C-alpha cells in the first residue's frame, strides 16, 4: 500500500466516525427536551407550571372545597326546612288567634245588645201600662207617656248619654242646630226645642234642633 492509499483510507475512516457521532447526537435522548415535553403535557391538561405532587395537592383541595360546599348545602336545607316548619306553626297560631278574636268580638256584641235590651225593658213596661191606662181613661195617657219619657232618659243616662238643647239653655253651635231665629229679650237663647240632642262626653251623638232668640 502506498502512502497515498494509506492516507485516503485514514481520511475515509475519520469521515465515517464523524458521521456516526453526528447520527448518535441527533437521536440521543435529551433530558431537557423530556422535561419540556412534560411541562407542555401539564399545560395541555389545564395545570400550567405544576408537577405531579402539586397537581395531586390541588385536586385534593378542590375535593375538600366541594365537600365543604355540599355540607353547607345540607345545613342550608335543614335551616330552610326548620323555617318552613316555624312558618307553618306561626300561620296556625295566627289563624287560631284570629278565630278567638272574632269569637270575642261577637260575644261582646251580643253582650252589648243584651245589655241595651235589658235597659229598654222598663220603657216597654211603662208603655204597656200607659196604653192600658189610656184605653180605660184617656186623661191618664199623657202622664203615662211622660213616665215613659223619663224612663228613656234614665236609660240613656245609664249608657253615658247626656241630653242637651233644652229651653232656656244658651245656644252652642257645637251641640245645637238653629232652625230658626226669632226676636227675644236676649241673644242666643233657646226658646223652643224641635228635637232634643244628646252627647257622650266631648262627642256629639245628635245635635239638638232648636229655635234661638236674637235681641232686636
SULHUVEN-V58968 format. One record per residue. SS is DSSP state (hx for helix, st for strand, lp for the rest). Layout:
BEGIN
SS ; SS
END
This chain:
BEGIN
lp ; lp ; hx ; hx ; hx ; hx ; hx ; hx ; hx ; hx ; hx ; hx ; hx ; hx ; hx ; hx ; hx ; hx ; hx ; hx ; hx ; hx ; hx ; hx ; hx ; hx ; hx ; lp ; lp ; lp ; hx ; hx ; hx ; hx ; hx ; hx ; hx ; hx ; hx ; hx ; hx ; hx ; hx ; hx ; lp ; lp ; lp ; lp ; lp ; lp ; lp ; hx ; hx ; hx ; hx ; hx ; hx ; hx ; hx ; hx ; hx ; hx ; hx ; hx ; hx ; hx ; hx ; hx ; hx ; hx ; hx ; hx ; hx ; hx ; hx ; hx ; hx ; hx ; hx ; hx ; hx ; hx ; hx ; hx ; hx ; hx ; hx ; hx ; hx ; hx ; hx ; hx ; hx ; hx ; hx ; hx ; hx ; hx ; hx ; hx ; hx ; hx ; hx ; hx ; hx ; hx ; hx ; hx ; hx ; hx ; hx ; hx ; hx ; hx ; hx ; hx ; hx ; hx ; hx ; hx ; hx ; hx ; hx ; hx ; hx ; hx ; hx ; hx ; hx ; hx ; hx ; hx ; hx ; hx ; hx ; hx ; lp ; hx ; hx ; hx ; hx ; hx ; hx ; hx ; hx ; hx ; hx ; hx ; hx ; hx ; hx ; hx ; hx ; hx ; hx ; hx ; hx ; hx ; lp ; lp ; lp ; st ; st ; st ; lp ; lp ; lp ; lp ; lp ; st ; lp ; lp ; lp ; lp ; lp ; st ; st ; st ; st ; st ; st ; st ; st ; st ; lp ; lp ; lp ; lp ; st ; st ; st ; st ; st ; st ; st ; lp ; st ; st ; st ; st ; lp ; lp ; st ; st ; st ; st ; lp ; st ; st ; st ; st ; st ; st ; st ; st ; lp
END
